[in-house]
Amino acid sequence: MRCVSWLLLGNCLLVLGRAVLGAPNQCPNLCHCHGDLQHVICDSVGLKRIPRVSEATRLLNLQRNNIGSIPTGAFSESKGLISLHMQQCQLKEIESQAFKGLKKLVYLYLSNNEINNIRPGAFDDLTELTYLHLDGNQIGDLTKGIFSPMVNLFILQLNDNRLRELRPGIFTGAKDLRWLHMSGNELTTLHPGSLDDVENLAILHLDRNKMSTYPSAAMSKLRVVEELTLGRNLMRTIPDNAFQSFGRYMEKLHLDNMNLERFSDGAFTGVTAIKSLHLDNNKLRSLPKSLEFGTITNLTLSNNSWSCTCQLAPLRRWMDSSRSRPDAVCVSPPSQKGKQVRDSNAFIGCRVKAKRAKKGTRQ
């Protein structure tokens, strides 16, 4: 482009400036656009700031750039966005009102950044947000009400951060949250009331944390949990009524790799729908009387210290009637040491406890 006068030179610079910064009615420099600017793809193109995009844009992909921060008003001209991808952008902090104006946003991906601070009001205006991915960051604390604008939040990914505790009020407003993933944090404490605002959780992942006791008080208001993972938390015991509030819905339970030594007799009280139970790599000798095997189809038991006495007879009867015969080796008594539970003769003569008939039925 050749400019022949100062006036034309000024026009040239203006045009070049728009090409670099990006005007909202054209495809930003270095990016690829599709569908009349509806999809703007700027993946791995060396951006250091957020480009301006049209209100017509529905998807903006900024993955793998060195953006560093999201200033207030960065998306003020992008009010039509539905999906925003900012994984691996070296983000360190989310400023207050960082997503101001994005009232139509449904998907927000902020995974694998360096975020260690989320300012109060950071998620203001995100009333339609349904999927929020914050996994793979360095978040150590969440302020009360931080998710409160997200009245439609359904899935929250917080895996692999540095959370140490959950306090009441963190999830205020997120009453429709159904999937909460907090694996791989440093959680030692779930305070009573910390999950009261999300009582409709269906999937709760808490594995790979540092909890030494089962958080009974925090879990007591949960009603419909279908999948719970607690593996790789060093808990020695599971108390009575641990899963009772959601036991008729729970189908999958992971309690593996916990150094678990025992269950209280009533640990599985109210658990009536369980299909998949993982107990491998613990120090268990027996199973509680409250565990019913009738619905179980997938059971892992390996690397425990099973005592092959009549206390394990219900397990052996389940093995005899099931297609699944999981690996479980007897450690005691000495006469059974090294034998598989499924092959041991220790259960010959063990009595079958008769089930009490329900009222109104004949024996």
C-alpha positions as CSV (number, residue, x, y, z in Angstrom):
1,M,0.0,0.0,0.0
2,R,1.5,3.4,-1.0
3,C,0.5,6.7,0.6
4,V,1.1,9.9,-1.5
5,S,0.0,12.5,1.0
6,W,-0.1,13.1,4.8
7,L,-3.9,12.7,4.6
8,L,-3.6,9.4,2.8
9,L,-0.7,8.4,5.1
10,G,-3.1,8.9,8.1
11,N,-5.7,6.8,6.4
12,C,-3.1,4.1,5.7
13,L,-2.0,3.9,9.3
14,L,-5.6,3.8,10.5
15,V,-6.3,0.8,8.2
16,L,-3.1,-0.9,9.2
17,G,-3.9,-0.3,12.9
18,R,-7.3,-2.0,12.4
19,A,-5.7,-4.9,10.7
20,V,-3.4,-5.5,13.7
21,L,-5.9,-4.9,16.5
22,G,-8.9,-6.3,14.7
23,A,-12.1,-4.4,14.0
24,P,-15.2,-6.1,15.3
25,N,-16.7,-6.4,11.8
26,Q,-13.7,-8.3,10.3
27,C,-11.6,-11.4,11.0
28,P,-8.8,-10.5,13.5
29,N,-5.3,-10.6,12.2
30,L,-3.7,-14.1,12.3
31,C,-7.0,-15.8,13.0
32,H,-9.2,-17.9,10.8
33,C,-12.9,-17.1,10.6
34,H,-15.8,-19.2,9.4
35,G,-19.6,-18.8,8.9
36,D,-19.6,-15.0,8.4
37,L,-17.5,-14.4,11.6
38,Q,-19.6,-16.8,13.7
39,H,-16.6,-19.0,14.4
40,V,-13.2,-17.2,15.1
41,I,-10.3,-19.5,15.5
42,C,-7.0,-18.0,16.9
43,D,-5.4,-21.2,18.2
44,S,-1.6,-21.0,18.7
45,V,-1.0,-17.9,16.7
46,G,1.1,-15.9,19.2
47,L,-1.5,-13.5,20.5
48,K,-0.7,-11.4,23.5
49,R,-4.0,-9.7,23.9
50,I,-7.7,-10.5,23.3
51,P,-8.8,-9.6,19.8
52,R,-12.0,-7.6,19.1
53,V,-14.6,-9.8,17.5
54,S,-18.1,-9.1,16.1
55,E,-21.3,-9.4,18.1
56,A,-22.2,-12.0,15.5
57,T,-19.4,-14.3,16.7
58,R,-20.7,-17.3,18.6
59,L,-17.4,-19.2,19.2
60,L,-14.0,-17.7,20.0
61,N,-11.0,-20.0,20.3
62,L,-8.0,-18.4,21.8
63,Q,-6.2,-21.5,23.0
64,R,-2.4,-21.7,23.4
65,N,-1.6,-18.0,23.3
66,N,0.3,-15.9,25.7
67,I,-2.6,-13.6,26.8
68,G,-1.8,-13.5,30.5
69,S,-4.8,-11.5,31.7
70,I,-8.4,-10.6,30.9
71,P,-9.0,-6.9,31.4
72,T,-12.4,-5.6,32.4
73,G,-14.5,-5.0,29.2
74,A,-12.3,-7.2,27.0
75,F,-15.5,-8.8,25.5
76,S,-17.7,-5.7,25.5
77,E,-18.2,-6.0,21.7
78,S,-18.6,-9.8,21.8
79,K,-22.1,-10.0,23.4
80,G,-23.2,-12.8,21.1
81,L,-20.5,-15.3,22.3
82,I,-21.8,-18.7,23.3
83,S,-18.5,-20.6,23.6
84,L,-15.1,-19.2,24.7
85,H,-12.0,-21.2,24.7
86,M,-9.0,-19.9,26.7
87,Q,-7.0,-23.0,27.6
88,Q,-3.3,-22.7,28.0
89,C,-3.2,-18.9,27.7
90,Q,-0.9,-18.4,30.7
91,L,-3.7,-16.6,32.6
92,K,-2.7,-15.8,36.2
93,E,-5.8,-14.0,37.5
94,I,-9.4,-13.4,36.7
95,E,-10.2,-9.8,37.3
96,S,-13.6,-8.5,38.5
97,Q,-16.1,-8.3,35.7
98,A,-13.7,-10.0,33.3
99,F,-16.6,-11.4,31.3
100,K,-18.9,-8.4,31.6
101,G,-21.5,-8.4,28.8
102,L,-21.3,-12.1,28.0
103,K,-24.9,-12.8,29.0
104,K,-25.3,-15.5,26.3
105,L,-22.2,-17.5,27.1
106,V,-22.8,-21.2,27.8
107,Y,-19.3,-22.7,27.6
108,L,-16.2,-21.3,29.2
109,Y,-12.9,-23.2,29.1
110,L,-10.1,-21.8,31.3
111,S,-8.2,-25.1,31.8
112,N,-4.5,-25.5,32.2
113,N,-3.5,-21.9,32.9
114,E,-1.7,-20.5,36.0
115,I,-4.8,-18.9,37.6
116,N,-4.3,-18.5,41.4
117,N,-6.8,-15.8,42.1
118,I,-10.4,-15.2,41.1
119,R,-11.5,-11.7,42.1
120,P,-15.0,-11.2,43.5
121,G,-17.4,-10.4,40.7
122,A,-15.2,-12.1,38.1
123,F,-18.2,-14.1,36.8
124,D,-20.8,-11.3,36.8
125,D,-23.2,-11.4,33.8
126,L,-22.6,-15.2,33.2
127,T,-26.3,-16.0,33.9
128,E,-26.5,-18.5,31.0
129,L,-23.2,-20.3,31.7
130,T,-23.7,-24.0,31.9
131,Y,-20.2,-25.5,31.6
132,L,-17.2,-24.0,33.4
133,H,-13.8,-25.6,33.2
134,L,-11.1,-24.3,35.7
135,D,-9.1,-27.6,36.0
136,G,-5.3,-27.6,35.9
137,N,-4.8,-24.2,37.5
138,Q,-3.3,-23.1,40.9
139,I,-6.5,-22.0,42.7
140,G,-6.1,-22.2,46.4
141,D,-9.2,-20.5,47.6
142,L,-12.7,-19.6,46.5
143,T,-14.6,-16.7,47.9
144,K,-18.1,-16.9,49.1
145,G,-20.7,-16.5,46.4
146,I,-18.1,-16.5,43.6
147,F,-20.4,-18.7,41.4
148,S,-23.6,-16.9,42.4
149,P,-24.3,-15.3,39.0
150,M,-24.3,-18.8,37.4
151,V,-27.9,-19.8,38.1
152,N,-27.7,-22.3,35.1
153,L,-24.3,-23.9,35.9
154,F,-24.5,-27.6,35.3
155,I,-20.9,-28.9,35.2
156,L,-18.0,-27.4,37.2
157,Q,-14.5,-28.7,36.6
158,L,-12.0,-27.8,39.4
159,N,-9.7,-30.8,39.2
160,D,-6.0,-30.4,39.8
161,N,-5.9,-27.1,41.6
162,R,-4.7,-26.3,45.2
163,L,-7.9,-26.1,47.1
164,R,-7.4,-26.8,50.8
165,E,-10.9,-26.5,52.2
166,L,-14.5,-25.9,51.2
167,R,-16.5,-23.3,53.3
168,P,-20.2,-22.6,53.4
169,G,-21.4,-20.2,50.8
170,I,-18.9,-21.0,48.0
171,F,-21.7,-22.5,45.8
172,T,-24.4,-20.1,46.7
173,G,-26.7,-19.5,43.7
174,A,-25.4,-22.5,41.7
175,K,-28.5,-24.6,42.7
176,D,-28.7,-26.5,39.4
177,L,-25.1,-27.8,39.6
178,R,-25.1,-31.5,38.8
179,W,-21.4,-32.4,38.2
180,L,-18.7,-31.2,40.5
181,H,-15.2,-32.4,39.9
182,M,-12.6,-31.6,42.6
183,S,-10.1,-34.4,42.1
184,G,-6.4,-33.8,42.6
185,N,-6.6,-30.9,45.0
186,E,-5.3,-30.5,48.6
187,L,-8.6,-30.7,50.3
188,T,-8.4,-31.7,54.0
189,T,-11.7,-30.3,55.2
190,L,-15.2,-30.0,53.8
191,H,-16.9,-27.8,56.4
192,P,-20.5,-28.5,57.5
193,G,-22.8,-26.7,55.1
194,S,-20.3,-26.3,52.3
195,L,-22.3,-28.5,49.9
196,D,-25.8,-27.4,51.1
197,D,-26.4,-25.1,48.1
198,V,-25.7,-27.9,45.6
199,E,-27.9,-30.6,47.1
200,N,-28.9,-31.8,43.6
201,L,-25.4,-33.0,42.7
202,A,-25.4,-36.3,40.7
203,I,-21.6,-36.7,40.2
204,L,-19.1,-35.7,42.9
205,H,-15.4,-36.4,42.4
206,L,-13.2,-35.9,45.5
207,D,-10.5,-38.5,44.8
208,R,-6.7,-37.6,45.1
209,N,-7.1,-35.2,48.0
210,K,-5.9,-35.2,51.6
211,M,-9.0,-35.9,53.6
212,S,-8.4,-38.2,56.6
213,T,-12.0,-38.5,57.8
214,Y,-15.2,-39.0,55.8
215,P,-17.0,-35.6,55.7
216,S,-20.4,-36.8,57.0
217,A,-21.7,-33.4,58.0
218,A,-20.9,-31.8,54.6
219,M,-22.5,-34.6,52.7
220,S,-25.6,-35.0,54.7
221,K,-27.8,-32.6,52.6
222,L,-26.9,-34.3,49.3
223,R,-29.9,-36.1,47.9
224,V,-29.3,-37.7,44.5
225,V,-25.6,-38.5,44.1
226,E,-25.2,-41.2,41.5
227,E,-21.4,-41.3,41.4
228,L,-19.0,-40.6,44.3
229,T,-15.2,-41.0,44.1
230,L,-13.1,-40.8,47.2
231,G,-10.1,-42.9,46.2
232,R,-6.6,-41.9,47.3
233,N,-7.7,-40.0,50.4
234,L,-6.1,-41.6,53.4
235,M,-9.2,-42.5,55.5
236,R,-9.0,-45.5,57.9
237,T,-12.7,-45.9,58.4
238,I,-16.1,-45.1,56.8
239,P,-18.7,-44.3,59.5
240,D,-22.3,-45.4,59.9
241,N,-24.9,-43.8,57.5
242,A,-22.1,-42.3,55.4
243,F,-24.2,-42.5,52.2
244,Q,-27.7,-42.7,53.6
245,S,-29.0,-39.4,52.3
246,F,-28.4,-40.4,48.7
247,G,-28.1,-44.2,49.0
248,R,-31.1,-45.1,46.9
249,Y,-29.6,-43.2,43.9
250,M,-25.9,-44.0,44.2
251,E,-24.7,-46.5,41.5
252,K,-20.9,-45.9,41.5
253,L,-18.7,-45.7,44.5
254,H,-14.8,-45.5,44.4
255,L,-13.1,-46.2,47.7
256,D,-9.8,-47.5,46.3
257,N,-6.2,-46.8,47.4
258,M,-7.2,-45.2,50.7
259,N,-5.4,-47.4,53.4
260,L,-9.0,-48.2,54.5
261,E,-9.1,-50.6,57.4
262,R,-12.7,-51.0,58.2
263,F,-16.4,-50.0,57.7
264,S,-18.7,-49.3,60.5
265,D,-21.5,-51.9,60.5
266,G,-24.0,-49.4,59.2
267,A,-21.8,-47.7,56.7
268,F,-24.0,-48.8,53.8
269,T,-27.4,-48.2,55.4
270,G,-29.8,-47.0,52.8
271,V,-27.6,-47.9,49.9
272,T,-29.9,-49.9,47.6
273,A,-28.9,-49.2,44.0
274,I,-25.2,-49.7,43.9
275,K,-23.8,-51.3,40.7
276,S,-20.1,-50.5,40.8
277,L,-18.0,-50.6,44.0
278,H,-14.2,-50.3,44.0
279,L,-12.4,-51.3,47.2
280,D,-9.0,-52.4,45.8
281,N,-5.7,-51.5,47.4
282,N,-6.8,-51.0,51.0
283,K,-6.3,-52.9,54.3
284,L,-9.8,-54.3,54.6
285,R,-10.3,-57.6,56.4
286,S,-14.1,-57.8,56.2
287,L,-17.2,-56.1,54.8
288,P,-20.0,-54.6,56.8
289,K,-23.4,-56.3,57.4
290,S,-25.2,-53.3,55.8
291,L,-23.6,-53.9,52.4
292,E,-26.1,-55.6,50.1
293,F,-24.8,-57.4,47.0
294,G,-28.1,-57.8,45.1
295,T,-27.5,-54.9,42.6
296,I,-23.7,-55.1,42.3
297,T,-22.3,-56.0,38.8
298,N,-18.8,-54.6,39.1
299,L,-16.7,-55.1,42.3
300,T,-13.0,-54.8,42.8
301,L,-11.4,-56.2,45.9
302,S,-7.7,-57.0,45.2
303,N,-4.8,-56.1,47.5
304,N,-6.6,-56.2,50.8
305,S,-6.1,-58.4,53.9
306,W,-9.3,-60.5,53.7
307,S,-10.1,-62.7,56.6
308,C,-11.9,-65.7,55.2
309,T,-14.4,-66.4,57.9
310,C,-18.2,-66.5,57.9
311,Q,-18.3,-62.7,58.0
312,L,-17.4,-62.8,54.3
313,A,-20.0,-65.5,53.5
314,P,-22.4,-63.0,51.8
315,L,-19.5,-62.0,49.4
316,R,-18.8,-65.6,48.6
317,R,-22.5,-66.3,47.9
318,W,-22.6,-63.3,45.6
319,M,-19.5,-64.6,43.8
320,D,-21.1,-68.0,43.4
321,S,-24.2,-66.5,41.8
322,S,-22.5,-63.8,39.7
323,R,-20.7,-63.8,36.4
324,S,-18.1,-61.6,38.0
325,R,-15.7,-63.4,40.4
326,P,-13.2,-60.6,41.3
327,D,-9.7,-61.2,42.6
328,A,-9.7,-61.3,46.4
329,V,-7.0,-63.3,48.3
330,C,-7.4,-64.7,51.9
331,V,-4.7,-63.5,54.3
332,S,-6.2,-65.3,57.3
333,P,-6.9,-67.7,59.0
334,P,-3.6,-69.5,58.4
335,S,-5.3,-72.5,56.8
336,Q,-6.8,-70.2,54.0
337,K,-3.8,-67.9,53.5
338,G,-3.1,-67.4,49.8
339,K,-6.4,-68.9,48.6
340,Q,-8.9,-66.9,46.5
341,V,-12.1,-66.1,48.3
342,R,-14.0,-67.6,45.4
343,D,-12.2,-71.0,45.8
344,S,-11.8,-71.1,49.6
345,N,-13.6,-73.9,51.6
346,A,-13.8,-71.7,54.7
347,F,-17.4,-70.9,54.0
348,I,-18.8,-74.4,54.1
349,G,-21.3,-74.5,56.9
350,C,-21.8,-70.8,57.2
351,R,-25.4,-70.0,57.9
352,V,-27.4,-67.9,55.6
353,K,-29.2,-65.2,57.6
354,A,-32.9,-65.2,56.7
355,K,-34.2,-61.9,55.5
356,R,-37.0,-60.4,57.5
357,A,-40.3,-60.5,55.6
358,K,-41.9,-57.1,54.8
359,K,-45.2,-56.3,56.4
360,G,-48.1,-57.7,54.4
361,T,-46.1,-60.5,52.7
362,R,-46.3,-64.2,53.5
363,Q,-43.2,-66.2,54.5
